[in-house]
Amino acid sequence: MSIENETFRPKIVAFCCNWCSYAGADLAGSSRLVYPADVKIIRVPCSCRVNPMFILRAFEKGADGVIMCGCHPGDCHYSTGNYYARRRMTLLFSMLDFIGVENGRTRVEWVSAAEGVKFSTTMNEFVEKITSLGPNVRLEDLRCRN
Amino acid sequence: MQELVNRAKELLADGTVSRVLGWKAGDMSYNPEPAYFNSAEELENFVYDGFCGANLSKYMIEASKLEGKTLVFLKPCDTYSFNQLIKEHRVDREKAYIIGVGCKGKLSVENIKAQGIKGIESIEGAGMNDGCDTLTIKTLYGDKTCSYNDAMLERCHVCKGKEHQISDEVMLESRDTKDAERFAQVEAIEAMTPEEKFAFFQKELSKCIRCNACRNVCPACSCRKCVFDSTKYDTAQKANVTSFEEKMFHIIRAFHVAGRCTDCGECSRVCPQGIPLHLFNRKFIKDIDTFYGEFQAGEDTESRGPLTNFTFDDVEPSIVGERG
């Protein structure tokens, strides 16, 4: 089995909130919009459920990029969850930048349940970005490499 | 120093307090340690000098559960931590009698050793009545001298000021020791390329032995159950196995105290490996100041912390990439 000849396919983890972005992904699917199969969606009750540790753990276990999608600010099902998430992610991304992890491996995008097109274009863009950055070597746990 | 002991004895004698929380002499002149004193006799071991860097606020969490009041000595920067603990309902203000003690900058024996002074037997000139200009160090190889400011802890070079934020009475004079920009070190790292940043933190954090001293000393890290404790056994987690774990531990630890960290610098002081852990906390403080307005944790006991608050027009996380 040779893997040298294969082109790099990134592993992308997408945290999607149950109320907007997950439904947005559903709409993208039922609208037959195309986005790469490299994106693995994890459904969370709200974007503010995403603990910064989840993002680091995803990188540890071999993700090359992590994207978090939630309701647009102001539209949170729980009124204010995404405002808190926004502050947390700003600080976490800034810290990752500070310790030298490439910019662009993490992203936050607000996707509503009606924005199937936005979901698909965002994911296409993100996968393209991560593919150009290459595999994540700075935050991975080498034991998790197969 | 004697006036502190006398005052403590008075307060013990008239029953205002049941015990005293202070520092007692260690086995060397440069390593006093936090201690409880229950009687006037025990207070003979009390010591307060330039090496008493330990922040006693965190000990008040346990002391708040004891019968009666505890007399606690807090330096100006320690009072920020105490206020923050009141805000988080971790200490009981009614159980504490706070004497705000003056501070002339705290010393680290590591900084003296770093100047090539070995075989230290005793150090003079660190007392509260001394002039704070030169330390006289008796070593196995003869007497050496060292400037007081060169031996100071990093946090004292960015001193938060001489004012006690909370106290029942104030004793001894303080000295403002600030002689450096608070965010200068953080800015120097921010100016590096990603490769340099990564190499810098890899080098520093690979020294981590996961002794958990930074966590145990931190006044903001006061959870009874920590995410880094094993869920299976009643022990702290094992040592780092990979380069990733050491980074994650420090990022997450700093994140957990973000917005609550008063920048007391205890993490860097206790690190046996000399990792500049305050850089993480200070980076978060700098970001909070830039994005959400200036905030100093522990300045008051009422306001909401920056991470438990929001505004409708906060910056988007994409700003991190846009700043370049």
Interface residues (C-beta under 8 A of the other chain):
Chain A: P52 M53 L56 R57 F59 E60 P73 G74 T80 Y83 Y84 R86 R87 R88 M89 T90 L91 L92 F93 S94 M95 L96 D97 F98 I99 G100 V101 E102 N103 G104 T106 R107 V108 R138 L139 E140 D141 L142 R143
Chain B: V186 I189 E190 M192 P194 E195 E196 K197 F198 A199 F200 F201 V227 V241 T242 F244 E245 K247 M248 I251 I252 A254 F255 A258 F280 K283 F284 D287 I288 F291 Y292 P306 L307 T308 F310 T311 F312 D314 V315 E316 P317 S318 I319 V320 G321
